[in-house]
Amino acid sequence: MNTKIDDTNVTTEMVEAMTAREYKAFENRLRSVARKHGYKINKYVHPINGDTYSVVDVETDRLENYDLDIFELRDYLYEM
């Protein structure tokens, strides 16, 4: 995945084909979008579901959304 990709169009197949470094870059781009909206992202590794994310408001430290997979996180952040 050397070409620039619109994160809103990333598919399951694209994520499965990502290297660990590309996946981390994808996560970091989502973290950047979250910061622009005043949120931070927490990542948890669920034993069955794998990577799970939550969105926290930076100012109030209030949990905004939780138990999201990478696609739900992306959709949540880009809907704002």
C-alpha positions, 0 to 999 in steps of 0.5 A: 500500500504505497499509494495515498488512500482515502481512509473513508474507503479502506476495506476489510481486504485492504486492512488484512493486506496491511503490514503492521507498520501500515496498520499503525499508520492507519491508526495514527491517521485516525488518532489525528482526526480524533485530536482535531475533534477534541478526542483521544483514542484508547486501544484495547486488545480483546482476547476474542475480538482483537483490537477494540477502540474507545473514544474519549473527550479530552476536555471532560475525560468522558467516554464518548463511544467504546467497543469499536472495531477499526471500521466503526472507529473510522466511521464514527470519526468521519461522521463528525 
